[in-house]
């Protein structure tokens, strides 16, 4: 492989493993696409020499866990796709080493029912703009889970199994503009749930089981422009 390579596309193959030194000489690489293969894991150090890498796709593989150091050295990364894997538990150091990440795709992971219980999972991602957690069979969210994401503008939790949300579920999300909660099992919203979201412009609560709304539920959402409550049980 030419050492000056900037973009490498290995998608839609049958790659089952990566040698720990597979990319060590590709110091100029900016985009790496490993999606739609058969990778069960990312070994620590495999990507650590890719200091200029900006885009990494490892979606649609068979990754069941991520080691604490697997993203070490990727200071330039802005987009990471991990959707369509089998990710289970995520720890507080899973995403360490990604200070400039803007877009994180974690949707459609088959084993995430209980994987978001650690309150500091997203702590290292201070620059994050978009977080996609749709279709993960999530049943609950730890209070304050997103509190370390001051710049987050889009959050998708659609298509999960959330039946209730803690009053502080969205604490710290003062910059959030779009929140998608459609396709869950929510029957009510805590009165103060949406108070921190004073920048919110789009809110989708369709296809839930809402029967009533607190009179003050949307009282702090002065910038809201789009609200969907279709396909609930409101009367």
Kinemage of the C-alpha trace (Angstrom):
@kinemage 1
@onewidth
@group {chain A} dominant
@subgroup {mainchain}
@vectorlist {calphas} color= white
{ca unk a 1} P 0.000 0.000 0.000
{ca unk a 2} L 1.454 3.422 -0.954
{ca unk a 3} L 2.660 5.212 2.166
{ca unk a 4} L 1.175 8.531 1.032
{ca unk a 5} L -2.361 7.150 0.942
{ca unk a 6} L -5.042 9.499 2.301
{ca unk a 7} L -8.189 7.406 1.756
{ca unk a 8} L -8.500 3.628 2.126
{ca unk a 9} L -11.764 1.786 1.421
{ca unk a 10} L -11.969 -1.872 2.530
{ca unk a 11} L -15.750 -2.107 2.861
{ca unk a 12} L -17.852 -5.113 1.822
{ca unk a 13} L -15.145 -7.718 2.178
{ca unk a 14} L -14.766 -10.669 4.547
{ca unk a 15} L -12.110 -9.275 6.845
{ca unk a 16} L -12.176 -11.124 10.166
{ca unk a 17} L -9.125 -9.628 11.851
{ca unk a 18} L -6.605 -6.815 11.564
{ca unk a 19} L -2.911 -7.221 12.245
{ca unk a 20} L -1.854 -4.846 15.067
{ca unk a 21} L 0.583 -3.174 12.652
{ca unk a 22} L -1.685 -3.165 9.604
{ca unk a 23} L -1.778 0.633 9.346
{ca unk a 24} L 1.357 1.705 11.201
{ca unk a 25} L 3.098 3.249 8.169
{ca unk a 26} L 0.052 5.055 6.770
{ca unk a 27} L 0.719 8.249 8.682
{ca unk a 28} L -1.036 10.460 6.114
{ca unk a 29} L -4.287 8.511 6.111
{ca unk a 30} L -7.351 10.722 6.673
{ca unk a 31} L -10.238 8.369 5.840
{ca unk a 32} L -10.512 4.657 6.651
{ca unk a 33} L -13.563 2.599 5.706
{ca unk a 34} L -13.850 -0.877 7.263
{ca unk a 35} L -17.632 -1.206 7.228
{ca unk a 36} L -19.536 -4.362 6.284
{ca unk a 37} L -16.876 -6.883 7.198
{ca unk a 38} L -16.684 -9.585 9.896
{ca unk a 39} L -14.498 -7.905 12.506
{ca unk a 40} L -15.248 -9.108 16.073
{ca unk a 41} L -13.082 -6.474 17.797
{ca unk a 42} L -10.589 -3.634 17.410
{ca unk a 43} L -7.314 -4.539 19.073
{ca unk a 44} L -5.599 -1.821 21.148
{ca unk a 45} L -2.938 0.002 19.162
{ca unk a 46} L -4.176 -1.027 15.717
{ca unk a 47} L -5.138 2.563 14.859
{ca unk a 48} L -2.819 4.466 17.184
{ca unk a 49} L -0.416 5.684 14.466
{ca unk a 50} L -3.174 7.335 12.404
{ca unk a 51} L -2.814 10.795 13.896
{ca unk a 52} L -4.328 12.486 10.821
{ca unk a 53} L -7.360 10.204 10.541
{ca unk a 54} L -10.581 12.237 10.344
{ca unk a 55} L -13.176 9.625 9.313
{ca unk a 56} L -13.433 6.028 10.541
{ca unk a 57} L -16.161 3.577 9.517
{ca unk a 58} L -16.316 0.230 11.318
{ca unk a 59} L -20.076 -0.116 10.974
{ca unk a 60} L -21.875 -3.380 10.150
{ca unk a 61} L -19.276 -5.712 11.611
{ca unk a 62} L -19.533 -8.119 14.558
{ca unk a 63} L -17.809 -6.009 17.204
{ca unk a 64} L -19.038 -7.006 20.650
{ca unk a 65} L -16.801 -4.871 22.837
{ca unk a 66} L -14.343 -2.004 22.640
{ca unk a 67} L -11.160 -1.955 24.686
{ca unk a 68} L -10.248 1.137 26.662
{ca unk a 69} L -7.344 2.043 24.381
{ca unk a 70} L -8.682 1.144 20.952
{ca unk a 71} L -9.070 4.804 19.850
{ca unk a 72} L -5.884 6.083 21.454
{ca unk a 73} L -3.967 8.508 19.245
{ca unk a 74} L -6.910 9.517 17.037
{ca unk a 75} L -6.902 13.167 18.072
{ca unk a 76} L -7.998 14.351 14.608
{ca unk a 77} L -11.025 12.060 14.269
{ca unk a 78} L -14.296 13.923 13.640
{ca unk a 79} L -16.625 11.112 12.490
{ca unk a 80} L -16.909 7.584 13.894
{ca unk a 81} L -19.411 4.968 12.731
{ca unk a 82} L -19.946 1.994 15.033
{ca unk a 83} L -23.553 1.314 14.068
{ca unk a 84} L -24.778 -2.147 13.123
{ca unk a 85} L -22.466 -4.090 15.425
{ca unk a 86} L -23.075 -6.157 18.572
{ca unk a 87} L -21.708 -3.735 21.137
{ca unk a 88} L -22.499 -4.510 24.740
{ca unk a 89} L -21.158 -2.678 27.776
{ca unk a 90} L -19.379 0.648 27.256
{ca unk a 91} L -17.038 1.973 29.942
{ca unk a 92} L -16.009 5.481 30.945
{ca unk a 93} L -12.749 5.212 28.973
{ca unk a 94} L -14.166 3.633 25.814
{ca unk a 95} L -14.060 6.928 23.921
{ca unk a 96} L -10.959 8.437 25.502
{ca unk a 97} L -8.529 9.817 22.942
{ca unk a 98} L -11.227 11.442 20.788
{ca unk a 99} L -11.209 15.101 21.887
{ca unk a 100} L -12.350 16.459 18.507
{ca unk a 101} L -15.037 13.935 17.592
{ca unk a 102} L -18.168 15.606 16.175
{ca unk a 103} L -20.318 12.717 14.887
{ca unk a 104} L -20.820 9.392 16.671
{ca unk a 105} L -23.041 6.649 15.225
{ca unk a 106} L -24.016 3.937 17.720
{ca unk a 107} L -27.426 2.975 16.380
{ca unk a 108} L -28.613 -0.600 15.729
{ca unk a 109} L -26.294 -2.410 18.103
{ca unk a 110} L -27.932 -5.634 19.164
{ca unk a 111} L -26.580 -5.945 22.712
{ca unk a 112} L -26.965 -2.432 24.108
{ca unk a 113} L -29.979 -3.010 26.364
{ca unk a 114} L -27.903 -2.283 29.469
{ca unk a 115} L -24.812 -0.705 27.966
{ca unk a 116} L -25.421 2.959 28.875
{ca unk a 117} L -25.491 2.757 32.651
{ca unk a 118} L -22.126 4.366 33.338
{ca unk a 119} L -22.687 8.139 33.746
{ca unk a 120} L -19.315 9.090 32.229
{ca unk a 121} L -19.412 7.039 29.013
{ca unk a 122} L -19.483 10.166 26.859
{ca unk a 123} L -17.336 12.272 29.196
{ca unk a 124} L -14.284 12.474 26.883
{ca unk a 125} L -16.364 13.692 23.916
{ca unk a 126} L -16.576 17.384 24.776
{ca unk a 127} L -16.753 18.479 21.125
{ca unk a 128} L -19.546 16.114 20.071
{ca unk a 129} L -22.212 17.610 17.785
{ca unk a 130} L -24.333 14.564 16.804
{ca unk a 131} L -25.035 11.395 18.803
{ca unk a 132} L -27.176 8.649 17.259
{ca unk a 133} L -28.433 5.922 19.612
{ca unk a 134} L -31.509 4.750 17.710
{ca unk a 135} L -32.714 1.133 17.561
{ca unk a 136} L -30.635 -0.275 20.406
{ca unk a 137} L -33.425 -1.799 22.539
{ca unk a 138} L -32.494 0.626 25.326
{ca unk a 139} L -34.845 0.360 28.304
{ca unk a 140} L -33.401 3.103 30.498
{ca unk a 141} L -30.963 6.004 30.559
{ca unk a 142} L -28.747 6.893 33.483
{ca unk a 143} L -29.509 10.361 34.827
{ca unk a 144} L -26.969 12.923 33.632
{ca unk a 145} L -25.667 10.586 30.934
{ca unk a 146} L -25.215 13.491 28.498
{ca unk a 147} L -24.113 16.163 30.968
{ca unk a 148} L -20.557 16.348 29.574
{ca unk a 149} L -21.700 17.184 26.032
{ca unk a 150} L -22.182 20.971 26.105
{ca unk a 151} L -22.044 21.353 22.313
{ca unk a 152} L -24.369 18.494 21.378
{ca unk a 153} L -26.864 19.696 18.749
{ca unk a 154} L -28.580 16.456 17.669
{ca unk a 155} L -29.559 13.447 19.783
{ca unk a 156} L -31.502 10.470 18.458
{ca unk a 157} L -32.984 7.890 20.833
{ca unk a 158} L -35.712 6.728 18.478
{ca unk a 159} L -36.815 3.127 18.095
{ca unk a 160} L -35.766 1.964 21.552
{ca unk a 161} L -37.803 0.550 24.460
{ca unk a 162} L -37.723 3.523 26.794
{ca unk a 163} L -40.828 3.515 28.987
{ca unk a 164} L -39.741 6.326 31.306
{ca unk a 165} L -37.045 8.979 31.564
{ca unk a 166} L -35.358 10.363 34.676
{ca unk a 167} L -36.078 14.061 35.319
{ca unk a 168} L -32.380 14.853 34.779
{ca unk a 169} L -31.956 12.685 31.671
{ca unk a 170} L -31.099 15.713 29.510
{ca unk a 171} L -29.150 17.764 32.019
{ca unk a 172} L -26.373 19.824 30.418
{ca unk a 173} L -27.795 19.833 26.889
{ca unk a 174} L -28.328 23.566 26.580
{ca unk a 175} L -27.121 23.590 22.957
{ca unk a 176} L -29.362 20.761 21.741
{ca unk a 177} L -31.429 21.707 18.689
{ca unk a 178} L -32.937 18.355 17.663
{ca unk a 179} L -34.213 15.570 19.937
{ca unk a 180} L -35.751 12.415 18.498
{ca unk a 181} L -37.653 10.106 20.851
{ca unk a 182} L -40.140 8.591 18.421
{ca unk a 183} L -40.941 4.897 18.506
{ca unk a 184} L -40.442 4.275 22.221
{ca unk a 185} L -42.824 3.241 25.030
{ca unk a 186} L -43.090 6.543 26.896
{ca unk a 187} L -46.389 6.963 28.743
{ca unk a 188} L -45.539 10.250 30.478
{ca unk a 189} L -42.853 12.937 30.668
{ca unk a 190} L -41.503 14.321 33.960
{ca unk a 191} L -42.556 17.956 34.339
{ca unk a 192} L -38.951 19.216 34.372
{ca unk a 193} L -37.520 16.801 31.783
{ca unk a 194} L -37.186 19.341 28.960
{ca unk a 195} L -36.241 22.395 31.036
{ca unk a 196} L -32.505 22.272 30.189
{ca unk a 197} L -33.249 22.294 26.446
{ca unk a 198} L -33.752 26.014 25.895
{ca unk a 199} L -32.153 25.872 22.405
{ca unk a 200} L -34.372 23.037 21.153
{ca unk a 201} L -35.956 23.587 17.734
{ca unk a 202} L -37.192 20.092 16.778
{ca unk a 203} L -38.803 17.526 19.096
{ca unk a 204} L -40.261 14.221 17.892
{ca unk a 205} L -42.339 12.239 20.404
{ca unk a 206} L -44.434 10.364 17.871
{ca unk a 207} L -45.276 6.656 18.163
{ca unk a 208} L -45.096 6.464 21.945
{ca unk a 209} L -47.798 5.738 24.544
{ca unk a 210} L -48.330 9.234 25.957
{ca unk a 211} L -51.752 9.634 27.578
{ca unk a 212} L -51.331 13.146 28.999
{ca unk a 213} L -48.816 15.988 29.165
{ca unk a 214} L -47.921 18.177 32.126
{ca unk a 215} L -49.082 21.785 31.514
{ca unk a 216} L -45.501 23.010 31.907
{ca unk a 217} L -43.867 20.259 29.839
{ca unk a 218} L -42.903 22.588 26.977
{ca unk a 219} L -42.841 25.832 28.944
{ca unk a 220} L -39.103 26.487 28.580
{ca unk a 221} L -38.880 25.636 24.879
{ca unk a 222} L -39.105 29.149 23.495
{ca unk a 223} L -37.205 28.273 20.306
{ca unk a 224} L -39.190 25.153 19.434
{ca unk a 225} L -40.345 25.174 15.803
{ca unk a 226} L -41.311 21.544 15.134
{ca unk a 227} L -43.194 19.250 17.521
{ca unk a 228} L -44.617 15.833 16.630
{ca unk a 229} L -46.993 14.012 18.981
{ca unk a 230} L -48.696 11.816 16.404
{ca unk a 231} L -49.614 8.194 17.118
{ca unk a 232} L -49.843 8.456 20.896
{ca unk a 233} L -52.832 7.946 23.225
{ca unk a 234} L -53.546 11.577 24.061
{ca unk a 235} L -57.160 12.399 24.850
